[in-house]
Amino acid sequence: RLGSSPRWSTSPLRHCTSQAPWPCAHMACCPPGSAPYLALDYACLGSVELADDVQYYHVGTGSVGLLVLPDVFGWNGGRTRALADEFAKRGLNVFLPKMLPPVEGGTDDDGLPPSFDNVRRSSEIVALLAGAWGAAHAMPKLQATVAAMRAAGVRKFGIFGLCYGAWVGFHLSSIVGGDELVCGASPHPSVHAELAVGGDPAALAAKCGCPWALYPCGVPGRPGGDPGMYDADGAVFMKLEERFPGQNRTRRITAMAHGFVSRGVIAGSQLAEDKAEQIKAAIRDCIDDVAAYFQAQGLMPGESKL
């Protein structure tokens, strides 16, 4: 039950596969080969605000909102705020909450610190998902942010969840749905984090109150690859289709690794120009596809290009 902490007969680490190089990587948010932390020099367009002791980044205006739920590096990691600004430029009233108790100071006091190796230390992330980062702990902060959205005049909204953000986004969509929460979208989703609390990602998908667009990365089972559960014949996507036939979308971006949208490196002396352009183009293409999905679901104005 969402309102209570997960109950364990033994440690959640009992699910780890001991034969794997990093035993808990299959349950943590990011698979081996994922994009690492990205330090970004960026001048944000929005501001930090407060509601019921929950801080959030806010940019944009209007009655149509977007709740951006970040990855494990938190509300100011990588290009997360730049992505929020991009959706605000496209006409959405965007809210990005600070919701993860920081580890070793975190990034801007949220989530993991820049130096954290989220693959080699995956067992620590699994413990966090089963504890302080669990959905039951995140939900009051998300609900406070949704209340702030309503107070700002938002009448309907969507979710843009990155990695971990998709997992808590699925949980939120099981309790807020209908005409208010229209749809969700997630590049490199980590709904498989539900395994860390002894749950079933497909069962969670079956409870969602809105349709979703999913953009898994890489090749399942290979470095940087997201599980097959997000593909058209995967358990998570099939459950979403049972709930909302024909309203969901899945598109695997095989050339990119998990985390590329929020953390993919697109500049630097060690990066070949053609590779940088490939990642830039993939990010633009993914965001355009998400926007087209939002239009198709009636969240954003304009004619969908899907």
Beta strands, then each sheet from edge to edge (+ up, - down):
strand 1: 47-51
strand 2: 54-59
strand 3: 64-69
strand 4: 93-97
strand 5: 156-161
strand 6: 181-187
strand 7: 212-215
strand 8: 249-250
sheet 1: 1+ 2- 4+ 3+ 5+ 6+ 7+ 8+
end
